Amino acid sequence: MESVLDGKMSHDAEKETEQSDDYIQNQLFKPSKGLQMAKEHQVRLSQILNAQEPTCRRVSKTWKKIKASLQSCEEGRANLADALSLLDSKLLSEIKDLQKDLLICQDKCRDLHVKPSAVSLCFKKIIQQDSKAGRTAKEVIDKSMASEQISRLKQEKETLEIKLRSLEEIHKEKLLHISQARQDLVCISPGMRGNII
């Protein structure tokens, strides 16, 4: 009898031990409430990150494009500054050439203004000599040559005056173009009676 009772007690004790072991194991493996909430929060964050990943990629691509555009803008600005500097030097050399041409034409016109009067005086003397009796063939030839020279000089004067007017117009147009292109410049044309374009 004792042996059956002892066996039952030992069996019950084993059961209790197993149950207590299971309880301890369950307690060990069962996460705490805070840990469970943290895991749920982590899962939600992962879902949000996964949902936002395409947006992040798009933003990253857009930023890379913007960065590349900014770099190309900097390069373009440097190239533009170089081009403007080159254009300035070319415009300055062209203005100097125009000024030289204008001065040369003005000098030629001044010379022509002096020469026709001297030639006309010479022509008057020839006419006076023609009125006298006893003209020689040489005098007639001289008169003819002088009149030809006068007409040639008049034509040359007219041609140079036309060319001068044309150059002045071109000069004015170029100065106007420069003043419109570069608002920070004041273009004053030399020999144009102080007019500011």
Buried (B, 14 or more C-beta within 10 A) or exposed (E): EEEEEEEEEEEEEEEEEEEEEEEEEEEEEEEEEEEEEEEEEEEEEEEEEEEEEEEEEEEEEEEEEEEEEEEEEEEEEEEEEEEEEEEEEEBEEEBEEBBEBBEEBBEBBEEBEEBBEEBEEBBEEBEEBEEEEEEEEEBEEBBEEBBEBBEEBEEEBEEBBEBBEEBBEEBBEBBEEBBEEBEEEEBEBEEBEEEEB
